[in-house]
Amino acid sequence: MREFNDRTAVITGAASGIGLALAHRAAREGMRLVLADIDEAMLAEVKKTLPVPGEALCTRRVDVSREEDIAALADEAYSRFGAVHLLCNNAGVGLSRLAWEHTAADWSWILGVNLWSVAHAIHHFVPRMLAQEGESHIVNTASVAGLLSTPGMAAYNVSKHGVVTLSETLYTELQAQQARIGVSVLCPAWVPTAIHTSERNRPERFGMATPPSTASAAYQERMAQAVKSGRLTADDMANAVFDAVAANRFYIIPHSRIKQAVRLRMEDILVDRNPTPL
Ligand SMILES: NC(=O)c1ccc[n+]([C@@H]2O[C@H](COP(=O)([O-])OP(=O)(O)OC[C@H]3O[C@@H](n4cnc5c(N)ncnc54)[C@H](O)[C@@H]3O)[C@@H](O)[C@H]2O)c1
């Protein structure tokens, strides 16, 4: 999809980090915006500061892990603007724990926000996107965690591997239908955002995470440091997304050096070697 001006973008997780950068880039492109996030206060701030005329901007509190919230988001986007041209399923949360310290509630929260959200969005948006005129594009935010198996974040890794394969499947199915809907999957490495404080937005129904063991706390600290020292910014991610959408490119891997680790994992699989530690 090459034309962004006067088109409509729906972005989840738009109140912070990569989602917020996507919203700013989309605004600069002259797009109408439907911005969704669970954090209503931050979303209200974004609404005040984003350089978009009121009639072209709609914000909505959404818990992306809940199907009814995604259904209502799709209803609002279509009733307000009539079409959705760019759908960014971006909201996500992280948790650092040893695999055996993840509780069932941790799994439900992480898989709900990171993976079920994308499944819900595909179910509620794609039929409408198929029915509308012209080109459109879906961008799912996964992670390099969807291409690797970094220790200390089992549920996150599982959720992001799920987003990668769901995106690949969607892409091939839409191609087979000769649909005018492009698909991309964004796989960043570390980017300085608020992802390491994801618990701030953990819905009450999942309870709070149990205190980490010493080993889990060490992984938590390592993750926080890695996020804070990320070389590429959220704006770099947004620019990479818009470049890829314009070029109809599926894989968006802005931290290109991480591909060495992806290649090593693939070689482990192909030569029957046990996983090389990251
Ligand atoms: N920052 C990184 O290093 C990094 C690396 C790879 C992938 N990612 C992915 O990028 C995406 C954006 O994360 P970020 O780094 O900008 O973090 P962030 O915490 O700055 O932004 C995430 C946004 O998602 C929102 N959110 C959380 N739970 C939600 C829910 N249930 N419903 C709706 N919104 C919810 C938060 O309120 C927040 O505004 C995520 O999918 C994340 O997994 C981030």
The ligand as a Tripos MOL2 file, in Angstrom:
@<TRIPOS>MOLECULE
LIG
   44    48     1     0     0
SMALL
NO_CHARGES

@<TRIPOS>ATOM
      1 N1         10.4300   -2.4380   23.3940 N.am      1 LIG1
      2 C1         10.9960   -3.5470   22.9530 C.2       1 LIG1
      3 O1         12.1870   -3.8170   23.2270 O.2       1 LIG1
      4 C2         10.2010   -4.4990   22.0920 C.ar      1 LIG1
      5 C3         10.9110   -5.4800   21.3850 C.ar      1 LIG1
      6 C4         10.2120   -6.3630   20.5930 C.ar      1 LIG1
      7 C5          8.8360   -6.2690   20.4820 C.ar      1 LIG1
      8 N2          8.1680   -5.3000   21.1870 N.ar      1 LIG1
      9 C6          6.7080   -5.2650   21.0550 C.3       1 LIG1
     10 O2          6.3280   -3.9580   20.6940 O.3       1 LIG1
     11 C7          4.9600   -3.7690   21.0680 C.3       1 LIG1
     12 C8          4.7960   -2.4090   21.7190 C.3       1 LIG1
     13 O3          5.4950   -2.4260   22.9600 O.3       1 LIG1
     14 P1          6.3930   -1.1990   23.4530 P.3       1 LIG1
     15 O4          7.7930   -1.6600   23.4680 O.co2     1 LIG1
     16 O5          6.0420    0.0210   22.7240 O.co2     1 LIG1
     17 O6          5.9390   -1.1270   24.9970 O.3       1 LIG1
     18 P2          5.0920   -0.0050   25.7950 P.3       1 LIG1
     19 O7          4.8360   -0.6120   27.1290 O.co2     1 LIG1
     20 O8          5.8100    1.2890   25.7310 O.co2     1 LIG1
     21 O9          3.7410    0.1220   24.9720 O.3       1 LIG1
     22 C9          2.7760   -0.9250   24.9960 C.3       1 LIG1
     23 C10         1.3820   -0.3160   24.9930 C.3       1 LIG1
     24 O10         0.4290   -1.4020   25.0160 O.3       1 LIG1
     25 C11        -0.5870   -1.0500   25.9460 C.3       1 LIG1
     26 N3         -1.2630   -2.2430   26.4770 N.ar      1 LIG1
     27 C12        -0.8090   -3.1130   27.4020 C.ar      1 LIG1
     28 N4         -1.7570   -4.0220   27.6840 N.ar      1 LIG1
     29 C13        -2.8280   -3.7330   26.9090 C.ar      1 LIG1
     30 C14        -4.1080   -4.3210   26.7480 C.ar      1 LIG1
     31 N5         -4.4920   -5.3950   27.4700 N.pl3     1 LIG1
     32 N6         -4.9730   -3.7580   25.8690 N.ar      1 LIG1
     33 C15        -4.6110   -2.6460   25.1640 C.ar      1 LIG1
     34 N7         -3.4110   -2.0480   25.2920 N.ar      1 LIG1
     35 C16        -2.5230   -2.5900   26.1440 C.ar      1 LIG1
     36 C17         0.1330   -0.2870   27.0360 C.3       1 LIG1
     37 O11        -0.7520    0.5070   27.8250 O.3       1 LIG1
     38 C18         1.1210    0.5500   26.2230 C.3       1 LIG1
     39 O12         0.5790    1.7900   25.8680 O.3       1 LIG1
     40 C19         4.6070   -4.9550   21.9520 C.3       1 LIG1
     41 O13         3.8550   -5.8970   21.2000 O.3       1 LIG1
     42 C20         5.9430   -5.5210   22.3200 C.3       1 LIG1
     43 O14         5.8810   -6.8970   22.6360 O.3       1 LIG1
     44 C21         8.8280   -4.4090   21.9780 C.ar      1 LIG1
@<TRIPOS>BOND
     1     1     2 1
     2     2     3 2
     3     2     4 1
     4     4     5 ar
     5     4    44 ar
     6     5     6 ar
     7     6     7 ar
     8     7     8 ar
     9     8     9 1
    10     8    44 ar
    11     9    10 1
    12     9    42 1
    13    10    11 1
    14    11    12 1
    15    11    40 1
    16    12    13 1
    17    13    14 1
    18    14    15 2
    19    14    16 1
    20    14    17 1
    21    17    18 1
    22    18    19 2
    23    18    20 1
    24    18    21 1
    25    21    22 1
    26    22    23 1
    27    23    24 1
    28    23    38 1
    29    24    25 1
    30    25    26 1
    31    25    36 1
    32    26    27 ar
    33    26    35 ar
    34    27    28 ar
    35    28    29 ar
    36    29    30 ar
    37    29    35 ar
    38    30    31 1
    39    30    32 ar
    40    32    33 ar
    41    33    34 ar
    42    34    35 ar
    43    36    37 1
    44    36    38 1
    45    38    39 1
    46    40    41 1
    47    40    42 1
    48    42    43 1
@<TRIPOS>SUBSTRUCTURE
     1 LIG1         1 GROUP 0 **** ****
